[in-house]
Amino acid sequence: MKQTFNISGMSCEHCVARVEGAIKALPGVKKVKINLKKNNGVVKYDDSQLTDEKIIAAVTAAGYPTEVL
């Protein structure tokens, strides 16, 4: 599965690294690409192990409100 998320509140590369870390810590994540300028991220993951909601919860818990685009 491939999904794009709108991620609010990112202002620097440290923010990007924090978001990437929160997502990569989840089981089933295959690839993460965060775009600071567009305030979004594309996540490829195994949908038998992970859901959009779990990704949203992890990124939001890291301090960046997130929603599916």
C-alpha positions as YAML, in Angstrom:
chain: A
units: angstrom
residues:
- id: 1
  name: MET
  ca: [0.00, 0.00, 0.00]
- id: 2
  name: LYS
  ca: [1.15, 3.54, -0.74]
- id: 3
  name: GLN
  ca: [-0.43, 6.55, 0.97]
- id: 4
  name: THR
  ca: [0.23, 10.29, 1.05]
- id: 5
  name: PHE
  ca: [-0.25, 12.20, 4.30]
- id: 6
  name: ASN
  ca: [-0.53, 15.94, 4.98]
- id: 7
  name: ILE
  ca: [1.75, 16.71, 7.94]
- id: 8
  name: SER
  ca: [1.33, 20.03, 9.77]
- id: 9
  name: GLY
  ca: [3.88, 21.87, 11.88]
- id: 10
  name: MET
  ca: [7.15, 20.85, 10.21]
- id: 11
  name: SER
  ca: [9.60, 23.76, 9.92]
- id: 12
  name: CYS
  ca: [13.06, 22.22, 9.56]
- id: 13
  name: GLU
  ca: [15.05, 19.08, 8.77]
- id: 14
  name: HIS
  ca: [14.95, 18.10, 12.45]
- id: 15
  name: CYS
  ca: [11.16, 17.96, 12.16]
- id: 16
  name: VAL
  ca: [11.48, 15.77, 9.06]
- id: 17
  name: ALA
  ca: [13.84, 13.40, 10.89]
- id: 18
  name: ARG
  ca: [11.45, 13.19, 13.84]
- id: 19
  name: VAL
  ca: [8.48, 12.37, 11.58]
- id: 20
  name: GLU
  ca: [10.53, 9.79, 9.64]
- id: 21
  name: GLY
  ca: [11.64, 8.18, 12.88]
- id: 22
  name: ALA
  ca: [8.09, 7.95, 14.20]
- id: 23
  name: ILE
  ca: [6.93, 6.27, 11.00]
- id: 24
  name: LYS
  ca: [9.93, 3.96, 10.55]
- id: 25
  name: ALA
  ca: [9.43, 2.63, 14.10]
- id: 26
  name: LEU
  ca: [6.09, 1.12, 13.05]
- id: 27
  name: PRO
  ca: [5.97, -2.52, 11.91]
- id: 28
  name: GLY
  ca: [5.31, -3.04, 8.21]
- id: 29
  name: VAL
  ca: [6.83, 0.21, 6.92]
- id: 30
  name: LYS
  ca: [8.73, -0.31, 3.67]
- id: 31
  name: LYS
  ca: [9.63, 3.25, 2.59]
- id: 32
  name: VAL
  ca: [9.14, 6.80, 3.87]
- id: 33
  name: LYS
  ca: [9.64, 10.03, 1.91]
- id: 34
  name: ILE
  ca: [8.90, 13.30, 3.72]
- id: 35
  name: ASN
  ca: [8.72, 16.59, 1.78]
- id: 36
  name: LEU
  ca: [9.27, 19.61, 4.02]
- id: 37
  name: LYS
  ca: [8.29, 22.19, 1.37]
- id: 38
  name: LYS
  ca: [4.98, 20.48, 0.60]
- id: 39
  name: ASN
  ca: [4.33, 19.50, 4.24]
- id: 40
  name: ASN
  ca: [3.53, 15.95, 3.25]
- id: 41
  name: GLY
  ca: [4.89, 12.46, 3.26]
- id: 42
  name: VAL
  ca: [4.50, 9.33, 1.19]
- id: 43
  name: VAL
  ca: [4.59, 6.02, 3.03]
- id: 44
  name: LYS
  ca: [4.78, 2.57, 1.47]
- id: 45
  name: TYR
  ca: [3.72, -0.13, 3.89]
- id: 46
  name: ASP
  ca: [2.34, -3.63, 4.30]
- id: 47
  name: ASP
  ca: [-1.37, -3.13, 4.90]
- id: 48
  name: SER
  ca: [-1.63, -6.51, 6.61]
- id: 49
  name: GLN
  ca: [0.52, -5.08, 9.43]
- id: 50
  name: LEU
  ca: [-0.26, -1.37, 9.45]
- id: 51
  name: THR
  ca: [-3.12, 1.08, 8.82]
- id: 52
  name: ASP
  ca: [-3.36, 4.75, 7.89]
- id: 53
  name: GLU
  ca: [-4.80, 5.40, 11.34]
- id: 54
  name: LYS
  ca: [-1.74, 3.93, 13.10]
- id: 55
  name: ILE
  ca: [0.58, 6.09, 10.98]
- id: 56
  name: ILE
  ca: [-1.51, 9.18, 11.72]
- id: 57
  name: ALA
  ca: [-1.49, 8.37, 15.45]
- id: 58
  name: ALA
  ca: [2.31, 7.92, 15.53]
- id: 59
  name: VAL
  ca: [3.07, 11.17, 13.68]
- id: 60
  name: THR
  ca: [0.49, 13.14, 15.67]
- id: 61
  name: ALA
  ca: [1.95, 11.75, 18.92]
- id: 62
  name: ALA
  ca: [5.36, 13.03, 17.76]
- id: 63
  name: GLY
  ca: [3.85, 16.53, 17.65]
- id: 64
  name: TYR
  ca: [2.78, 16.90, 14.03]
- id: 65
  name: PRO
  ca: [-0.96, 16.79, 13.28]
- id: 66
  name: THR
  ca: [-1.47, 14.50, 10.29]
- id: 67
  name: GLU
  ca: [-4.23, 13.48, 7.90]
- id: 68
  name: VAL
  ca: [-4.59, 11.44, 4.73]
- id: 69
  name: LEU
  ca: [-4.46, 13.51, 1.54]
...
